[in-house]
Amino acid sequence: MKHDYEKELPEKSRKLIYFKRDKERDFAILSLFLGSGIRMNELSNLRLRDLDFEEKQIHVLRKGEKKDVVAVSPPSMQDVKD
């Protein structure tokens, strides 16, 4: 997605315009999802204050309203930071 997908889209298409606009955000979301193992619902409810860049952790609200701290792979946290 980060390098090759853009080449598959037709030039001057609406898809390409939106892809370029949202590329960094979408890649950060995907990377965080895969690098942490959290559920999609947990990811969608994250706020910036839930991210701990120094400890490379995120604070999530699990099923049953249980609070938890989840470790995130360093490359994923860097993608979010970027």
C-alpha positions as CSV (number, residue, x, y, z in Angstrom):
1,M,0.0,0.0,0.0
2,K,2.8,2.4,0.9
3,H,4.6,2.2,-2.4
4,D,2.9,0.2,-5.2
5,Y,-0.9,0.8,-4.8
6,E,-0.6,4.4,-6.1
7,K,0.9,3.1,-9.4
8,E,-2.2,0.9,-10.0
9,L,-4.7,3.8,-9.9
10,P,-5.5,5.7,-13.2
11,E,-3.9,9.1,-13.6
12,K,-6.1,12.1,-12.7
13,S,-8.7,9.9,-11.2
14,R,-10.7,10.7,-8.1
15,K,-9.4,7.6,-6.5
16,L,-5.8,8.7,-6.9
17,I,-6.6,12.2,-5.6
18,Y,-8.2,10.8,-2.5
19,F,-5.5,8.2,-2.0
20,K,-2.8,10.9,-2.1
21,R,-4.7,13.1,0.3
22,D,-5.3,10.3,2.9
23,K,-2.3,8.1,2.3
24,E,-0.3,8.9,5.4
25,R,-3.4,8.7,7.7
26,D,-4.6,5.5,6.3
27,F,-1.1,3.9,6.5
28,A,-0.8,4.9,10.1
29,I,-4.2,3.4,10.9
30,L,-3.3,0.2,9.2
31,S,0.1,0.0,10.8
32,L,-1.3,0.6,14.3
33,F,-4.0,-2.0,13.7
34,L,-1.5,-4.7,12.6
35,G,1.2,-3.7,15.1
36,S,-1.0,-3.8,18.2
37,G,-3.5,-6.6,17.6
38,I,-6.4,-4.5,18.9
39,R,-9.9,-4.9,17.6
40,M,-11.3,-2.5,15.0
41,N,-13.8,-1.0,17.5
42,E,-10.9,-0.4,20.0
43,L,-8.9,1.3,17.2
44,S,-11.8,3.5,16.1
45,N,-12.3,4.8,19.7
46,L,-8.7,5.7,20.2
47,R,-7.8,9.4,20.9
48,L,-4.4,11.0,20.8
49,R,-4.2,11.1,24.6
50,D,-4.4,7.3,24.5
51,L,-1.1,7.0,22.7
52,D,2.1,6.8,24.8
53,F,5.0,7.3,22.3
54,E,7.7,7.0,24.9
55,E,6.6,3.6,26.3
56,K,5.2,2.5,22.8
57,Q,1.9,1.6,24.4
58,I,-1.7,2.5,23.8
59,H,-4.5,2.7,26.4
60,V,-7.7,0.9,25.1
61,L,-11.1,0.3,26.4
62,R,-11.9,-3.4,25.9
63,K,-15.1,-5.3,25.8
64,G,-17.0,-4.9,29.0
65,E,-15.6,-1.4,29.5
66,K,-12.3,-2.9,30.8
67,K,-9.3,-0.5,30.5
68,D,-6.1,-2.1,29.3
69,V,-2.6,-1.1,28.1
70,V,-1.4,-2.7,24.9
71,A,2.2,-2.8,23.6
72,V,2.7,-1.6,20.1
73,S,5.5,-2.5,17.7
74,P,8.1,0.3,17.5
75,P,7.7,0.6,13.6
76,S,4.0,1.0,14.0
77,M,4.3,3.8,16.6
78,Q,6.8,5.5,14.3
79,D,4.3,5.4,11.4
80,V,1.7,7.0,13.7
81,K,4.1,9.6,14.8
82,D,5.1,10.5,11.2
